[in-house]
Amino acid sequence: MANDQSNSANPNVNLTYRRKKNAEEMKHQLITFTLMIFLTLIAFFAVKYDGFSHWFTKPFILLLAVVQVIFQLYYFMHMKHKGHETITIFIYAGLAVGSIAILTFLTIVWI
């Protein structure tokens, strides 16, 4: 670990706190992983089911993909923690530039 210094005079307090926080973090990651598997199964069902038209299926799968990317960024890439603000700004700026570029090219092609 990078920070082995104790914040209190009693090292058992810090160890207990870290174990509790690690257990809570693992619980959140398992819940998120299970939810992502469930969203993937929903996407497979949407493709396999003949009752849905492709006009519904394609945007629905893209929506599920966006939700999964958000889950992966915030829970598996630990972007919800403090200290990742700069990286978050760069990712959102790249997402904005990429979205504007895609929208621009789609507009040019459709005109």
N, C-alpha and C positions, 0 to 999 in steps of 0.2 A: 504494500500500500504506500501511497505517496505521503500520506499524513499519518504518522504513527504517534504524534504528540497527543497527550491527553488534555482535555479541556477542563477536567476537574481533578481534585486530589485523589479521588477514588476511581481506579481504572475499571472496576467492575461496573460502575454506572455507565461509562462509555460503551463497554462491551455489550451490556444489556440493551442499551439504546440502539446500537448498530445492528444487533441481531433482530430487534423488533422492526427497524426500518427495512432491513434486507428481506425479512419475511413478508412485510407488507408490499414491497416492490415486486417480489416473486409472485405474490398473489395477483397483483395487477397485470403482470406479464402473462400469467397463465389464463386469466380471464380474457385478455385481449387476444391471445393466440386462439383460444376456443372460439371467440366471436369471429375472428378472421376466417377460420376453417368453416364456420357456419355460413358466412357470407359467400365463400367460394362454392359451397354446396348449393346455395340459392342460385348463384350464377350458372352452375351446371344444369340445375333444374330448369332455369329460364330458357336455356338453349335447347334442351332436350324436349321440353313440352311443346307440342304442336299447336296449342291453343293461342299462343302469343305470336303476334306478327313481328317481323323483323324491325318494324318502326318502333316497337316497344322494347324489344330485346336489346338492341344495340345501345341505346341511351341508358337503359337500366344497368347493363354490364359496365358501362363507363362510369356510372354513378357509384356502383359497388367498388370499382377499382380506385376511384378517388377517395372513398371512405377508407379503404385498406391502406392506401399510401399515407393518409393522415395518421392512422393508427400506428403504422410502422415508424413514421417520423417521431411521433410523440412518445411512444412507449418503448420501442426497440432501439431507437437511436438516442433515447434519453433527452430529447429536446424540451421536455417539460421541466427539467431541472434548472436551477439557477446557474448562471455562468455561460449559457448557450445563446444569449441574446444576439450576439454578433453573427453567429452562424445562422441563426434563424432569419435575421434580416437578409443575409446573402441568399439564402434558399428562396425566400419569398420574392426577392427582387428578380432572381433568375426565373422563377415561375411566372412573374408578371411579364418579363421580357419575352419569354417563350410563348406565353398565351397571346400577347399582342402580335408576335410574329406569325403565329398560326392563324389568328383572326385576319390579319392583313393578307396573307396568301390565299386564304379561303375567299375573302372579298374580291381579290383580283381575279381569281379563277371564275367566280360566279358572275362577274360583270360581263 
